[in-house]
């Protein structure tokens, strides 16, 4: 069978042929596709050459299709309907959507996000599955590689090829056991430096905002315990003389898990922005657009519950 080279064919001719078959008139077909009558007549001439067939002859009531034209009418309709379907995004319905979304998120933000997000999606999108992926190095690298659909957390720099929505700004607070002497005596900078500290670090290495702020004053602290996640930290604090410095929203959330007291930090640690970031390739995807809006809304609601 001879293989037709589509690159050498003006595919607009097929829409002209579809209109001619439907209207049985050069003038009406021209109006239907937005061409002048002379342009449609030229298109018909090119179609006759392409198909090596007259395609239409004149009859008393308009154009009469030849057997060749009638033979291509149905497959032509199916082919053009398929092309139009390729170019038309299907209407997105979260209630029937089946997918798994992966969120790159540290446990600080997962505690704020997941209760609300899981409740919402269970009600409005029961076919959607959620997977939380822990941070491993640069989160944007993982999102770019397709390991996650979006990243929730601290993104100090949003480079080219990414989008981000700021959700909230977080400050810091200190947690100590409820009957710790500093609760009544006051947590001064001198006492803070002298106390043993718990440091939560995903990588297990390096320090944090506390160490940076202390170093600017020529001070340092003793980190007695390092943990890769926050869940065990408040239980350690409740049974020791240690202090844990965490984002303020998280402090309010985990203080209910154990007999703890929340104290202001004795040194200015500034704050940090929490945002939702995603790759450019997903910017216009209907499902992803819906999902990231749900994530942003759920995160804001989760944070507001501790304000």
VOLUM-978747 format. One line per 4 residues: number of its first residue (from 1); their letters; for each residue x, z, y of C-alpha. Coordinates in steps of 0.02 Angstrom, whole numbers, plus 32768, in hexadecimal, padded with zeros to 4 digits. Layout:
NUM = a = X,Z,Y  ... .
END
This chain:
1 = xxxx = 8000,8000,8000  8041,7FD2,80AC  806D,806E,8110  802D,8066,81C3 .
5 = xxxx = 80A5,80A2,8249  803B,8113,82B6  80C4,811E,8339  809E,806B,8368 .
9 = xxxx = 7FE3,8082,8379  7F81,80BE,8410  7F13,8141,83BE  7E9F,813C,8454 .
13 = xxxx = 7E5E,809C,8407  7E0E,8103,837E  7DA3,8165,83F9  7D70,80BE,8445 .
17 = xxxx = 7D3F,807E,8399  7CDB,811C,8378  7C7C,8103,841B  7C5B,804B,83F4 .
21 = xxxx = 7C16,8076,8348  7BA6,80FB,8393  7B67,809D,842D  7B66,7FE9,83EC .
25 = xxxx = 7B8C,7FB5,849F  7C2E,7F96,84FD  7BE3,7FD8,85A0  7B9A,8077,8554 .
29 = xxxx = 7C38,8097,84ED  7CA1,8084,858B  7C36,8105,85E6  7C40,817C,8551 .
33 = xxxx = 7CFE,8183,8551  7D1A,816F,860C  7D5A,80BD,860F  7D27,8025,8675 .
37 = xxxx = 7CCC,7F9B,861A  7D63,7F24,8627  7DD5,7FAD,85E0  7D5F,7FC7,854C .
41 = xxxx = 7D58,7F0A,852F  7E16,7F07,8529  7E14,7F9B,84B1  7D9D,7F3D,843F .
45 = xxxx = 7E13,7EA9,8441  7EA4,7F19,840E  7E3A,7F68,8386  7E11,7EBE,833E .
49 = xxxx = 7ECA,7E97,8337  7EF2,7F41,82EB  7E6F,7F33,8262  7E81,7E76,824F .
53 = xxxx = 7DC3,7E6C,8257  7D42,7E40,82DD  7CF4,7EEE,82C3  7C5B,7EC3,832E .
57 = xxxx = 7BF5,7E26,8351  7B6C,7E0F,83D1  7AB9,7E28,8398  7A10,7E27,83F0 .
61 = xxxx = 7A16,7EE4,840F  7ACF,7EFA,842F  7B6C,7EFC,83C5  7B5B,7EEB,8309 .
65 = xxxx = 7BE8,7F39,82A2  7C3B,7ED3,821B  7C4C,7F17,816A  7CFE,7F4B,8194 .
69 = xxxx = 7CC3,7FB0,822A  7C3A,8003,81C4  7CB8,802E,813D  7D28,808D,81B6 .
73 = xxxx = 7C9C,80E5,8215  7C8E,8181,81A8  7D49,819C,8186  7D6A,817F,823F .
77 = xxxx = 7CEB,8204,826E  7D38,8280,81F3  7DE9,825B,822F  7DC0,8272,82E7 .
81 = xxxx = 7D5B,830F,82C3  7DF3,8354,8269  7E65,832B,82FC  7DEB,837D,8374 .
85 = xxxx = 7DE8,8415,8303  7EA6,841F,830B  7E9F,8422,83C9  7E11,849F,83D6 .
89 = xxxx = 7E3B,8555,83B4  7DBA,85A9,8345  7D52,8631,8397  7DA4,86D8,8372 .
93 = xxxx = 7D37,875F,8325  7D90,8806,8307  7D03,8843,8295  7D2D,87BE,8214 .
97 = xxxx = 7DE7,87AA,8235  7E59,87C7,81A1  7F0E,87EE,81D0  7F98,886F,81D0 .
101 = xxxx = 7FE5,889C,8277  8091,88ED,827C  80BD,8960,830C  8170,8993,8330 .
105 = xxxx = 8159,8A43,8370  81B5,8AEB,8371  8153,8B7F,8331  8140,8BC3,83E2 .
109 = xxxx = 80CF,8B33,8412  8084,8B1F,8364  803D,8BCF,8374  7FED,8B9D,8419 .
113 = xxxx = 7FB4,8AF2,83DE  7F81,8AF5,8329  7EF0,8B72,8322  7E8F,8B14,83A7 .
117 = xxxx = 7EC2,8A65,8370  7E9C,8A83,82B8  7DF1,8ACB,82E3  7DC6,8A38,8352 .
121 = xxxx = 7DFD,89B1,82D9  7DA7,8A04,8246  7D05,89F0,82A6  7D1C,8947,82FB .
125 = xxxx = 7D98,88E9,828C  7D91,892D,81DA  7DF4,889A,8196  7E8C,88C2,8201 .
129 = xxxx = 7F1C,8923,81B4  7F9F,8983,8219  8055,899F,81F0  80C9,8A0B,8259 .
133 = xxxx = 8180,89DB,8252  8205,8A55,828D  8283,8A23,8311  8321,89D3,82CE .
137 = xxxx = 8395,89A5,835C  8350,8935,83E6  8292,892A,83CB  8285,8883,8426 .
141 = xxxx = 82FE,8834,83AA  828A,8868,831D  81F1,8824,8378  824A,8781,839C .
145 = xxxx = 8278,8771,82E4  81C2,8787,82B2  81DC,8831,825F  8155,887B,82CF .
149 = xxxx = 80C6,8837,8337  80EB,88A7,83CA  8154,893B,8400  8111,89DC,844C .
153 = xxxx = 8189,8A51,84A3  8215,8A53,8521  8253,89A6,8551  82D4,89B9,85DD .
157 = xxxx = 82E7,88FD,85EE  8269,8875,85C5  82D1,87D9,85B2  829B,8723,85BF .
161 = xxxx = 8225,86EC,8536  81C4,8791,8532  812D,87DC,8588  8106,8894,85A2 .
165 = xxxx = 807C,8903,85E4  80A9,89AE,8629  8031,8A31,85E3  806C,8AD6,862E .
169 = xxxx = 8101,8B36,8671  813A,8BD0,8613  8195,8C6B,8651  81E9,8CF1,85E4 .
173 = xxxx = 81C0,8DA4,85B2  8214,8E2A,8549  81CD,8E7E,84AE  81FD,8F2A,8471 .
177 = xxxx = 81AA,8FA5,83FB  8118,9000,844C  816E,90AB,844C  8218,906E,8486 .
181 = xxxx = 8261,90DD,8512  8272,9049,858A  81B4,9039,858E  81AB,90D9,85F4 .
185 = xxxx = 825A,90DA,863F  8258,9024,8676  82B9,8F90,8633  8349,8F82,86AE .
189 = xxxx = 83CD,8EFC,86A2  844C,8F7F,866C  83DD,8FBC,85DF  83B0,8F0A,85B0 .
193 = xxxx = 8467,8ED9,859A  848C,8F77,8536  83FE,8F5B,84BA  8411,8EF8,8418 .
197 = xxxx = 83B9,8E51,8425  835C,8DDC,83B1  8379,8D23,83D1  8307,8C9E,838A .
201 = xxxx = 8365,8BFA,837E  832C,8B65,8318  83DE,8B2B,82F7  8424,8BD8,82D7 .
205 = xxxx = 84AC,8BB7,8356  84C6,8BCF,840F  846C,8C3F,8488  83D7,8C2C,84FA .
209 = xxxx = 8396,8C43,85AA  83C4,8CFC,85A5  847A,8CD8,857D  8485,8C56,8607 .
213 = xxxx = 843A,8CCB,8689  84A9,8D5D,8655  8546,8CF1,8656  8523,8CC1,870B .
217 = xxxx = 8535,8D7A,8733  85CD,8D92,86C7  8568,8DEE,8643  8544,8DD3,858A .
221 = xxxx = 84D3,8E20,8507  84E5,8E52,8452  847A,8DE6,83DF  845E,8E51,8346 .
225 = xxxx = 83E6,8DDC,82EB  83D2,8D1F,82EE  8335,8CCF,82A8  8302,8C19,8295 .
229 = xxxx = 824B,8C3C,82BE  81DF,8CB9,831C  8169,8CFD,8298  81DF,8D83,8253 .
233 = xxxx = 8225,8DB5,82FC  8196,8E26,8339  8197,8E85,8294  8252,8EA6,82A9 .
237 = xxxx = 8237,8EDE,835C  81AC,8F56,8329  8221,8FB3,82B3  82C3,8FB6,8318 .
241 = xxxx = 8308,8FD8,83C6  8323,8F1E,83DF  82DE,8EB1,846B  829A,8E01,8459 .
245 = xxxx = 828C,8D8A,84ED  820A,8D02,84D4  8197,8C90,8538  8112,8CFC,858A .
249 = xxxx = 807D,8CA8,8536  80CC,8CC1,848D  80F1,8D78,84B7  8038,8D97,84D8 .
253 = xxxx = 8008,8D3D,8439  8080,8D95,83C1  806F,8E41,8411  7FCB,8E53,83B0 .
257 = xxxx = 8027,8E41,830B  8085,8EE5,831A  808F,8F81,838A  80F1,8F2F,8417 .
261 = xxxx = 8101,8F40,84D3  8116,8EAD,8549  818F,8EC8,85DA  81CA,8E57,8666 .
265 = xxxx = 827B,8E14,8656  82F8,8E76,86C0  834E,8DD3,86F1  8305,8D32,8734 .
269 = xxxx = 8300,8CB5,86A6  829E,8C30,8701  8228,8BD0,8690  8213,8B2E,8632 .
273 = xxxx = 8193,8AA4,8626  8137,8A81,8584  8102,89CD,856F  80C0,8951,84F0 .
277 = xxxx = 8130,88B8,84DA  8116,8816,847C  8168,876C,8468  813A,86D2,84CE .
281 = xxxx = 8105,8672,8431  8071,86EA,841C  803B,86EA,84D2  7FA7,8674,84BA .
285 = xxxx = 7F76,86A1,8408  7EC1,86DF,8409  7ED7,8760,837F  7F77,87A6,83CB .
289 = xxxx = 7F29,87AB,847A  7E98,8811,8436  7F0B,8883,83D2  7F84,88AC,845F .
293 = xxxx = 7EF1,88D5,84D1  7EB2,894C,844C  7F5F,899A,843F  7F71,89B2,84FB .
297 = xxxx = 7EC1,89FA,8509  7ED8,8A6F,8474  7F81,8AAB,84B4  7F3A,8AD2,855F .
301 = xxxx = 7EAA,8B30,8510  7F20,8B90,849D  7F8E,8BC4,852E  7EF9,8BF7,8599 .
305 = xxx = 7EC3,8C71,8511  7F5E,8CDA,8532  7F5A,8CD1,85F1 .
END
